[in-house]
Amino acid sequence: MHEPGMDAGRIPGVIGDRIAGVVLAVLAAGAWWHSHSFATGFMQPVGPGAFPRLVSVPLGLLALYLILRPGFNQRWPHRAALLRQVGALLLLGGYAVFLEPWGFLPASLVTVIVLVRLFGAPWKPSLASGTILTVGLYALFEFALGMPLPNMPGLSW
Amino acid sequence: MDILTFLAQGFAVALEPQHLFLALIGCALGTLIGALPGLGPVNGVALMIPLTFNFGLTPTAALILLVSIYYGCMYGGRISSILLNIPGDEPAMMTTLDGYPMALKGRGGEALGLSGVASFIGATVATIGLTLFAPLLVGFAIRFGPAEYFALFVLAFATIGGVTSGSLTKSFIAACLGLLLGTVGIDAVSSVPRYTFGWFELYDGIDFIVALVGLFAISECLVFLEDTRHGSKPTMKLGSAIPGMRSAWQCSPTIARSSLIGFIAGVLPGAGAALGSFLSYTLEKRWLGRRGDFGRGDPRGVAAPEAGNNAAAGGALIPMLSLGIPGSGTTAVLLALLLSMNITPGPLLFAQQPEMVWGLVAALFIGNVMLLVLNIPLVGFFAKVLQAPGWFLMPMVVMVAFVGVYSLSNSAFDLYLMLAFGVLGYVLRKLEIPTVPVVLGLLLGGQMEYNMRRAMSISGGDWSILWNSGISIGIYAFAITLIVAGLVFGWMVKQRM
């Protein structure tokens, strides 16, 4: 909900909205076109493609409208912020990759410590809070809630 | 009175020790989640769903826990609005306007006490409304066929635009995007895979909870990363909350009006608590005119939005329970919980599982009293939690999101999907495209399509069945009225600002 007067971070979205409009229009057209490949079953008045088509028409029209009449955007992130965000996404993607092969404890420990660093904490609190969070969550999920988490290889109970 | 009998049965269910305990946990946790900036009710409830599954709770118990969290968040959101000028969640945004100036004048305790009482009254009015009106709506909805349900879904998406959220175009774009994403996976009727592009992981469709946690929790985290130089938070002298009770008495006309407005805003499908607090504040400001000192610490400016958003939160449960159409992002999450426990809300739920519906309603009455107790004498404790630094809170949210989502299916694919939705949510927020309609579209798309196709097979492929009954024409007319009213109201607000 956008309360007028609280929009200090707003910028005209001429570029952002138009790019979004083009992407969405292409998406709508693609969804329309692809929906014709869904085979309609026997004795069905409307097949599995009807609803996606029904949705992609307004999506496409609204996307075109967005290209013609762009609105406002929130201020896009600066370079340093973008780097932090990409860093965090790579870190979390890596976490998803290594969670199973490494086990919960080592993978989470590394992830949380780096993540706390990314959020701007100095090294010492990062190490401390990373350890507390990892061990705390492990104890909570594994013992209190009884959810099995992937264990370190060669270590299981 | 039928309702009283049902309600008595409901209290018997809600007063079971396990349910009382869960309600208490939910209220405390909800207040905490609501108080923490950036962790709104949607996030809080979404993060708790995977945990509920693993507790092995019965549907009634799970619903009581999550709805208590939901109500608790509505109370908690005000704390950081008043003390830090940062809304704890979206509906608490209007509370900053007069709450923070009050805190600056050293009346923070009074504002917290007053808003606690206003929240209590708003929520109680809404719960009474829920008790009275939900059965009425059920009696009406029993006559609905698939075509009428399809119209109801259209109504829900039409009202999502709300009167205040930036652009109507963008809200509709978001809804369409959500509906389209909802068609991914194997079609339930014909078993044809749609938009899966050979990815077996997508055959079951996009898991709603994975998308939700990504869209809200992960994107919140990305927003937070933009500026990590969050200065140390000022410690504000609280003062006693007791004077708040007296000012609540002085504000009672405001609270009464705002509770009513909030309740109506909440019942509209697709509108929700943020609209409730916005409307209550704006209309109260208009009503009082020169007699008010809004924006500079008028207690009525705190009472109005708090009564309004709590009343709306309760009102939003009505369409969710009686029609199966959620009125807000959070009730959408609650609906997802019910659907994944194989319970379909709607008229039949009231007939088949009255103990669950009425147990929930009774739990809401009890939870409200618990929340009042938690939020007036113990508010100092929750205020302390606000001192926790963001660099600790946000990684914690991310970790709970990861472990929760991973525990649902034990698949790394869901984690990648969650991250992808996090990026999508972030980009949408930057574009000022609201994310709640995406979530609603994703959740309701399946039901909407199912009703459309059932209507079509009844009519033998004749599309006019969708607008052939008086009820569905009435619903479409209502939807158009709401859109036009929203446009006019938005234009009027813009003129006056």
Interface residues (C-beta under 8 A of the other chain):
Chain A: M1 H2 E3 P4 G5 M6 R10 G13 G16 D17 A20 L24 L27 A28 A31 H34 S35 F38 A39 T40 G41 Q44 P45 V46 G47 P48 A50 F51 P52 L54 V55 S56 P58 L59 L62 A63 Y65 L66 R69 G71 F72 N73 Q74 W76 P77 H78 A81 R84 Q85 A88 L89 L92 G93 Y95 A96 V97 L99 E100 F104 S108 T111 V112 L115 V116 L118 F119 G120 A121 P125 S126 S129 G130 L133 T134 L137 F141 L145 G146 M147 L149
Chain B: L51 N54 F55 E90 M93 M94 G162 T164 S165 G166 S167 T169 K170 F172 I173 C176 L177 L179 L180 T183 D187 V189 S190 V192 R194 Y195 I218 C221 L222 F224 L225 E226 D227 T228 R229 H230 A274 L275 F278 P389 G390 W391 F392 M394 P395 M396 V398 M399 V400 F402 V403 Y406 S407 A412 L415 Y416 L419 G422 V423 Y426 V427 R429 K430 L431 E432 I433 G445 M448 E449 M452 R453 M456 S457 S459 G460 G461 V493 K494 M497
